[in-house]
Amino acid sequence: MSSTVFPAAGSFFAPPSASPPAAAATTAAAMTSSAREVLPVLELAGIGKRFQGVVALNDVGFAVRPGEVMALLGENGAGKSTLVKILTGIYQPDEGIITLAGKPVSFATPQAAMQAGVTAVHQETVMFDELTVAENICMGRQPLCGFPPRIDWRRMEAEAEQLFARLEVSLPVRARVKDLSVAQRHFVEIARALSQQAQVVIMDEPTAALSQREIRELYRIIGQLRAAGTAVIFISHKFDEIFAVADRYTVLRDGRFIAAGALADISEPELVALMVGRDVGQVFPQHEQVPGEVVLQVENFCHPSEFHEVSFSLRRGEIIGFYGLVGAGRSELMQALFGLTPAAHGIVRLDGKRIRVSSPAEAIAHGIAYVPEDRQHQGVLLSLPIFQNITLPILSTIGLMLCGRRRRRQELAIARRFSEQLELKASHFRQQVAQLSGGNQQKVVLAKWLATNPRVIILDEPTKGIDIGSKAAVHRFISELVAQGLAVILVSSELPEVLGMADRVVVMHQGTVQCVFNRDQATPELLVAAASGSLPPSTMNGAVPCH
């Protein structure tokens, strides 16, 4: 790598005095106005892509200009992921033209796209975990010195430090990537993109696993990219993020271009209508039934390092929400209840009888199901087809001794039932889960555990990475299950989801339960204050403290 790979600060970033986010709204408006007079840095026209006869994209086109943040919107399965893979050289279009800086281009490989100045920051980061931050940033372009040539480690680390200084991010360049948080991994990917003088940075659900503080940090960096003239394609299902950072929007639906325009000229309901093409109804359906008897009772549940003295109860036909900041111990608690954490101990009662759950198999036998947050590593087998994923936990009830054709018919019937209820989008039930969008993969995970006919189901971030139409379908389905008597634990980082779906909300902070709110007591301000450990007793508003 030569010294020109990391240009002077002025070539990438605005001076510190002009840095967002304080002036983000003003800057966005100014850039939107001036962008109309600037030629697009990236333009697509007539892009089409098919897979084994299935149309993924059909006549898609849009343009993004230097210094502009364009929100790429659409439901899961709308074609966004396929389009991103085309722009980054993973797929090649069957038809259409891609123009970069006024010149037609074709990216045969991801390396070709990166060299041309188009790079992506994905929700699931892909880096070399065992290598350092500096090595990942400079991979394939390491600076050399001496004869015979050898890697100049000091220079590589100095240039990486210089880049993070310009990003105003504190990150040890000698740290191994495997030891970084999700947010830090995103910052490494952004630094790597800028080191290659990226003209276009694609951010695909970059905030899905970030805390509010980390999201604000990412907003600031997006502001820096905008000020430096870098075009950003921002993909998110969260409308507050879209309206906070983006200048313009492009909507895809069913693989087709639907609309584009300035975000200042459209409202959220209008965007939703463009995305889904139908009325999604009330996002959080109200279930008015009275919860029944206690199904699950947890007392003094502890783990040496993750959570301490956790107690709560769950009734038949009830949704109890768990809210807390990143690191509060919510997911660790749920994994322990499902038997994934042997070190946990305490009292767990199901229907009044004390049970011991030391493995997932025992949890399933007791009627407890767990939908994990990490769907790709813990939720599905990506190489298997949809129907085999859905029926995997219930093979013993289907009957392994049945002849292959009869068993296959049963599996397909079960898969069809739950897929239709969850509005799963796929070409057929034999399609590999790896070929589905992230949101549809999550629906397969939900279907798999609901097929076990559980009495208690734990949903850990069940709508993470799912579009608004699919979220509404999942919420409706959860309400239907509760109406049938299922007991639900809903772990969510989204305040509207917790407040809209849960009958009671348990707030955790640093591994302990702070308090429990009934639905009519909970407000966003109270939940955030309790989650941060700063809720004064005088503002409890009738909540039950749990210290």
C-alpha positions in Angstrom: 0.0 0.0 0.0 1.3 3.4 -0.9 0.8 6.5 1.2 -1.7 7.8 -1.3 -4.2 5.1 -0.1 -4.9 7.2 2.9 -5.4 10.8 1.5 -5.1 13.9 3.5 -8.0 14.7 5.8 -9.5 17.3 3.6 -10.0 14.8 0.7 -12.2 12.5 2.7 -13.7 14.6 5.5 -15.0 18.0 6.3 -13.1 20.0 8.9 -14.0 19.1 12.5 -15.9 22.4 12.9 -18.3 21.3 10.2 -18.9 17.9 11.6 -22.4 16.4 12.0 -24.6 15.4 13.7 -25.4 18.9 15.1 -25.9 20.3 11.6 -27.1 17.0 10.1 -30.6 18.3 9.1 -29.2 21.5 7.6 -26.5 19.7 5.7 -29.0 17.1 4.4 -31.3 19.8 3.1 -28.3 21.6 1.5 -27.0 18.5 -0.1 -30.4 17.5 -1.4 -30.8 20.9 -3.1 -27.3 20.9 -4.6 -27.4 17.3 -5.6 -30.0 18.1 -8.3 -27.3 20.0 -10.1 -24.7 17.2 -9.8 -24.4 14.2 -12.1 -24.9 10.8 -10.5 -21.9 9.0 -9.3 -23.8 5.7 -9.6 -26.7 5.0 -12.0 -28.5 1.8 -12.8 -30.9 1.3 -15.7 -32.9 -1.8 -16.7 -31.2 -4.2 -14.2 -32.6 -7.7 -14.3 -31.7 -10.9 -12.6 -33.2 -14.4 -12.6 -32.4 -17.6 -10.7 -33.6 -20.9 -12.2 -36.5 -19.1 -13.9 -37.5 -17.1 -10.7 -37.4 -13.3 -11.4 -35.5 -11.6 -8.6 -35.1 -8.2 -10.3 -36.9 -6.8 -13.4 -36.1 -3.5 -15.0 -34.7 -1.8 -11.9 -33.1 1.5 -12.0 -32.0 4.4 -9.8 -29.3 7.0 -9.4 -27.3 8.3 -6.4 -25.2 11.5 -6.4 -22.0 12.4 -4.6 -22.6 13.5 -1.0 -26.1 12.0 -1.0 -27.6 9.4 1.3 -30.2 7.4 -0.5 -32.5 5.0 1.4 -33.1 1.8 -0.5 -36.5 0.5 0.8 -38.6 -2.6 0.3 -40.0 -5.6 2.1 -37.9 -8.7 2.5 -37.9 -10.4 -0.8 -38.3 -7.1 -2.7 -34.8 -7.6 -4.3 -32.6 -5.3 -2.2 -30.1 -8.1 -1.3 -29.8 -9.2 -4.9 -29.2 -5.7 -6.0 -26.5 -5.2 -3.4 -24.8 -8.4 -4.5 -24.8 -7.1 -8.1 -23.4 -3.8 -7.1 -20.6 -5.5 -5.1 -19.7 -8.0 -7.8 -21.1 -11.2 -6.2 -23.7 -11.5 -8.9 -23.7 -10.2 -12.4 -26.9 -8.8 -13.9 -28.6 -10.7 -16.7 -29.5 -7.4 -18.4 -29.1 -3.7 -17.8 -26.4 -1.1 -17.4 -24.4 0.1 -14.4 -22.7 3.5 -14.8 -20.1 4.7 -12.3 -18.8 8.3 -12.6 -20.3 8.5 -16.0 -18.7 5.3 -17.4 -20.4 1.9 -18.0 -18.9 -0.7 -15.7 -19.1 -4.4 -15.0 -17.9 -6.0 -11.8 -16.8 -9.6 -12.4 -15.7 -10.1 -8.8 -16.1 -8.3 -5.4 -12.5 -7.2 -5.7 -13.3 -5.5 -9.0 -16.2 -3.6 -7.3 -14.0 -2.5 -4.4 -11.2 -1.4 -6.7 -13.7 0.7 -8.7 -14.8 2.4 -5.5 -18.1 0.5 -4.5 -18.1 -1.3 -1.2 -20.6 -2.5 1.4 -21.0 -2.6 5.2 -23.2 -5.5 6.0 -25.3 -6.4 9.0 -23.4 -9.6 9.3 -19.7 -8.4 8.9 -17.3 -10.6 6.9 -13.7 -10.2 8.0 -10.7 -12.2 9.1 -11.4 -12.7 12.7 -7.9 -13.9 13.7 -6.2 -10.9 12.1 -5.8 -7.5 13.6 -7.8 -4.4 12.8 -4.9 -2.9 10.7 -4.5 -6.1 8.8 -8.1 -6.3 7.9 -8.2 -2.7 6.7 -5.1 -3.2 4.5 -5.8 -6.8 3.3 -4.4 -7.3 -0.2 -2.8 -3.8 -0.2 -0.2 -4.1 2.6 2.5 -1.5 2.5 6.0 -2.9 1.7 9.5 -1.9 2.6 13.1 -3.2 2.2 14.6 -5.7 -0.2 13.5 -8.4 -0.5 10.1 -6.7 0.1 8.4 -7.3 3.4 5.3 -5.9 5.1 5.9 -2.6 6.8 3.9 -3.3 10.0 4.7 0.1 11.6 3.5 2.1 8.6 0.4 -0.1 8.2 -0.6 0.5 11.8 0.2 4.2 11.6 -2.0 4.7 8.6 -4.8 2.7 10.2 -4.5 4.9 13.3 -4.5 8.0 11.1 -7.7 6.9 9.4 -9.5 6.2 12.7 -8.4 9.6 13.9 -10.1 11.2 10.9 -13.2 9.1 11.7 -13.0 10.4 15.3 -13.2 6.8 16.5 -11.1 5.3 19.2 -10.1 1.7 18.2 -6.9 -0.2 18.9 -5.4 -1.2 15.5 -3.6 -4.2 17.0 -6.8 -5.7 18.4 -8.0 -8.9 16.8 -11.3 -8.5 15.0 -12.8 -11.5 16.9 -12.5 -9.5 20.1 -14.4 -6.5 18.8 -18.1 -5.6 19.3 -20.5 -5.5 16.4 -20.3 -1.7 16.2 -16.5 -1.8 16.2 -16.6 -4.3 13.3 -18.8 -1.9 11.4 -16.3 0.9 12.0 -13.5 -1.3 10.7 -15.5 -2.0 7.5 -16.1 1.7 7.0 -12.4 2.5 7.5 -11.5 -0.2 5.0 -14.0 1.3 2.5 -12.5 4.7 2.9 -8.9 3.4 2.6 -9.9 2.3 -0.9 -11.2 5.8 -1.7 -14.8 4.5 -2.0 -17.1 6.6 -4.2 -20.2 4.6 -3.0 -20.7 3.0 0.4 -23.6 0.6 0.8 -24.8 0.2 4.4 -27.1 -2.9 4.7 -29.0 -2.8 8.0 -25.9 -1.4 9.8 -27.7 -0.6 13.1 -29.5 -3.9 13.6 -27.3 -5.0 16.6 -26.1 -1.6 17.8 -26.9 0.3 21.0 -28.4 3.8 20.9 -25.0 5.3 21.6 -23.4 3.3 18.8 -26.2 4.3 16.4 -25.5 8.0 17.1 -21.8 7.4 16.5 -22.7 5.7 13.1 -25.0 8.7 12.3 -22.0 11.0 12.9 -19.8 9.0 10.5 -22.5 9.0 7.8 -22.5 12.8 8.2 -18.8 12.8 7.6 -19.2 10.6 4.5 -21.8 13.0 3.1 -19.7 16.0 3.8 -16.8 14.4 2.0 -18.8 13.8 -1.1 -19.2 10.0 -0.7 -22.5 8.6 -1.9 -24.2 6.3 0.7 -26.9 3.8 -0.1 -28.6 3.2 3.3 -30.8 0.1 3.7 -32.9 -0.1 6.9 -36.4 -1.2 8.0 -36.4 1.5 10.7 -38.2 4.6 9.5 -36.8 6.8 12.3 -33.3 6.0 11.0 -34.3 6.6 7.4 -35.7 10.1 8.0 -32.8 10.9 10.3 -29.9 10.2 7.8 -31.3 10.0 4.3 -31.9 12.7 1.6 -33.8 10.6 -0.9 -35.5 7.2 -1.2 -35.9 4.5 -3.8 -38.6 1.8 -3.3 -38.5 -1.7 -4.7 -41.4 -4.2 -4.5 -41.4 -7.7 -5.8 -38.2 -7.1 -7.7 -39.4 -4.0 -9.5 -38.7 -0.3 -9.2 -41.8 1.4 -7.6 -40.9 5.0 -6.8 -38.1 7.5 -5.9 -38.0 11.0 -4.6 -37.0 13.3 -1.8 -37.8 12.2 1.8 -38.8 15.7 2.6 -41.8 15.3 0.2 -43.2 12.1 1.6 -44.6 10.8 4.9 -44.0 7.5 6.6 -47.5 6.1 5.9 -47.0 7.0 2.2 -43.7 5.1 2.2 -45.3 2.1 3.8 -48.0 2.1 1.1 -45.4 2.2 -1.6 -43.4 -0.7 0.0 -46.1 -3.2 0.8 -48.7 -2.3 -1.9 -51.4 -3.2 0.6 -52.9 -2.1 3.9 -50.8 -3.7 6.7 -53.5 -2.8 9.2 -52.6 -2.0 12.8 -49.0 -2.8 13.4 -49.5 -3.9 17.0 -52.8 -5.9 17.2 -54.4 -5.7 20.6 -55.3 -9.0 22.4 -57.9 -8.2 25.0 -58.3 -11.6 26.6 -57.5 -12.1 30.3 -54.4 -14.2 31.0 -55.0 -17.5 32.7 -53.1 -19.5 35.3 -49.3 -19.2 35.8 -47.5 -21.5 33.4 -43.9 -20.6 34.1 -42.4 -19.5 37.4 -38.7 -18.5 37.6 -37.2 -17.8 41.1 -33.7 -16.6 42.0 -32.2 -17.6 38.6 -28.5 -16.8 38.6 -25.4 -17.1 36.4 -21.9 -16.4 37.7 -21.2 -13.7 35.1 -24.4 -12.9 33.1 -27.4 -12.3 35.5 -28.3 -12.5 39.1 -31.4 -13.2 41.2 -33.9 -13.0 38.4 -37.5 -13.8 39.3 -40.7 -13.5 37.2 -43.8 -15.4 36.3 -45.6 -16.0 33.0 -49.3 -16.8 32.6 -51.2 -18.7 30.0 -52.3 -16.4 27.2 -49.9 -13.6 28.2 -47.0 -11.8 26.5 -44.3 -10.6 28.9 -41.7 -8.3 27.4 -38.1 -8.1 28.4 -36.4 -4.8 27.7 -32.9 -3.5 28.5 -29.8 -2.0 26.9 -27.1 -4.0 25.2 -25.3 -6.1 27.9 -28.3 -6.2 30.3 -28.3 -10.0 30.2 -31.7 -10.6 28.5 -30.5 -13.0 25.8 -28.2 -14.8 28.2 -31.1 -15.4 30.6 -33.3 -16.8 27.8 -30.5 -19.1 26.6 -30.2 -20.4 30.2 -33.9 -21.1 30.4 -33.6 -23.1 27.2 -30.8 -25.2 28.6 -28.0 -23.7 26.6 -26.1 -22.4 29.6 -25.3 -25.2 32.1 -23.7 -22.8 34.6 -27.0 -21.2 35.4 -29.0 -22.3 38.5 -32.2 -21.4 40.3 -35.8 -22.6 40.5 -37.9 -23.1 37.4 -41.5 -24.4 37.7 -43.8 -25.4 34.9 -47.4 -25.7 35.8 -46.4 -25.6 39.4 -43.9 -28.5 39.1 -40.2 -27.9 39.5 -38.3 -28.9 36.4 -34.6 -29.0 35.6 -33.6 -27.9 32.1 -30.0 -28.8 31.3 -30.2 -29.1 27.5 -32.4 -27.8 24.7 -33.8 -31.4 24.2 -35.1 -31.3 27.8 -36.6 -27.8 27.2 -38.4 -29.0 24.0 -39.7 -32.1 25.9 -41.2 -29.7 28.5 -42.9 -27.6 25.9 -40.4 -24.7 25.9 -39.2 -23.3 22.5 -36.6 -20.6 21.9 -36.3 -18.4 18.7 -32.7 -17.1 18.9 -31.6 -13.6 17.9 -28.8 -14.9 15.7 -30.8 -16.7 13.1 -28.0 -17.6 10.7 -25.8 -19.4 13.3 -28.3 -20.6 15.9 -31.7 -20.6 14.1 -31.5 -22.5 10.8 -29.4 -24.8 8.8 -28.7 -22.7 5.7 -27.9 -25.5 3.4 -31.1 -27.4 4.0 -34.4 -26.7 2.3 -37.2 -24.8 4.0 -39.5 -27.7 4.7 -36.7 -29.7 6.4 -35.7 -26.8 8.6 -39.3 -26.3 9.7 -39.8 -30.0 10.6 -36.4 -30.7 12.1 -37.4 -30.5 15.8 -40.5 -32.7 15.2 -39.1 -35.6 13.1 -39.8 -38.1 15.9 -43.5 -37.1 15.9 -43.7 -37.3 12.1 -42.3 -40.8 12.1 -38.8 -41.6 10.9 -39.9 -45.1 10.0 -42.4 -43.9 7.4 -41.5 -44.4 3.8 -39.7 -41.5 2.3 -42.6 -40.3 0.1 -45.2 -40.3 2.9 -42.9 -38.5 5.3 -42.0 -36.0 2.6 -45.7 -35.2 2.1 -46.3 -34.7 5.8 -43.2 -32.4 6.0 -44.4 -30.3 3.1 -47.9 -30.0 4.5 -46.6 -28.8 7.9 -44.2 -26.3 6.1 -47.0 -25.0 3.9 -49.3 -24.4 6.9 -46.9 -22.3 8.9 -45.4 -20.6 5.9 -48.8 -19.3 4.8 -49.6 -18.1 8.3 -46.3 -16.2 8.4 -46.5 -15.0 4.8 -43.2 -16.5 3.9 -41.9 -15.5 0.5 -40.1 -18.3 -1.4 -40.2 -19.9 -4.8 -40.9 -23.3 -3.3 -40.5 -25.3 -0.1 -37.5 -27.2 -1.4 -35.6 -23.9 -1.8 -32.4 -23.7 0.4 -32.8 -21.3 3.4 -29.5 -19.7 2.4 -31.2 -18.3 -0.7 -33.9 -16.5 1.3 -33.7 -12.9 2.5 -32.8 -12.3 6.1 -36.4 -11.6 7.1 -37.7 -14.8 5.4 -35.0 -16.8 7.1 -36.3 -15.4 10.4 -39.8 -16.6 9.4 -38.5 -20.1 8.9 -37.0 -20.0 12.4 -40.4 -19.0 13.8 -42.2 -21.6 11.8 -39.8 -24.3 13.0 -40.4 -23.7 16.7 -44.1 -23.1 16.3 -44.4 -26.5 14.6 -43.4 -28.1 18.0 -46.7 -26.8 19.4 -45.0 -25.3 22.5 -46.7 -24.2 25.7 -44.0 -21.4 26.3 -42.2 -19.7 23.4 -39.2 -17.4 23.9 -38.9 -14.9 21.1 -35.5 -13.1 21.2 -35.6 -10.1 18.8 -38.1 -11.9 16.5 -38.6 -9.0 14.1 -34.9 -8.0 13.8 -34.2 -7.2 10.2 -37.8 -7.7 9.1 -39.7 -5.2 7.0 -42.8 -3.5 8.3 -45.3 -5.7 6.4 -43.6 -8.8 7.6 -43.5 -7.4 11.1 -47.2 -6.9 11.1 -47.7 -10.5 9.9 -45.5 -11.8 12.8 -47.3 -9.6 15.3 -50.7 -10.8 14.1 -49.5 -14.4 14.3 -48.2 -13.9 17.9 -51.5 -12.5 18.9 -53.3 -15.4 17.4 -51.1 -17.9 19.3 -51.7 -16.0 22.6 -55.4 -16.1 21.9 -55.1 -19.9 21.7 -53.4 -20.0 25.1 -49.7 -19.9 24.3 -47.5 -18.1 26.8 -44.9 -15.8 25.1 -41.7 -14.2 26.3 -40.8 -11.3 23.9 -37.2 -9.9 24.1 -36.9 -6.8 22.1 -34.7 -3.7 21.8 -37.5 -1.8 20.0 -39.5 0.3 22.4 -42.6 0.5 20.2 -42.7 -3.3 19.9 -42.4 -3.9 23.6 -45.0 -1.3 24.5 -47.4 -2.3 21.7 -47.3 -6.1 22.2 -46.5 -6.9 25.9 -49.0 -7.2 28.7 -46.2 -6.6 31.2 -42.6 -5.4 30.7 -39.6 -6.6 32.7 -36.8 -4.2 32.6 -33.2 -5.5 33.1 -30.0 -3.5 33.9 -26.6 -5.1 34.2 -27.9 -8.6 34.8 -30.6 -7.8 37.3 -34.4 -7.1 37.1 -35.0 -3.4 37.9 -38.8 -3.4 37.8 -41.9 -4.8 36.1 -44.4 -2.5 34.4 -48.0 -3.3 33.5 -49.0 -2.2 30.0 -51.0 0.8 31.2 -48.0 1.9 33.4 -45.2 1.7 30.9 -44.0 4.7 28.9 -40.9 5.1 26.7 -39.3 7.5 29.2 -39.8 5.1 32.2 -38.5 2.1 30.4 -35.4 3.9 29.2 -34.7 5.3 32.6 -35.1 1.9 34.3 -32.9 0.2 31.7 -30.1 2.7 32.3 -30.4 2.2 36.1 -31.5 5.8 36.7 -35.2 5.5 37.5 -36.0 7.3 40.8 -38.5 5.5 43.0 -40.8 8.5 43.0 -41.3 8.0 39.2 -42.1 4.3 39.3 -45.8 5.1 38.4 -46.9 2.0 40.2 -44.3 -0.4 38.8 -43.1 -3.2 40.9 -39.4 -2.7 41.9 -37.3 -5.9 41.9 -34.1 -5.3 43.8 
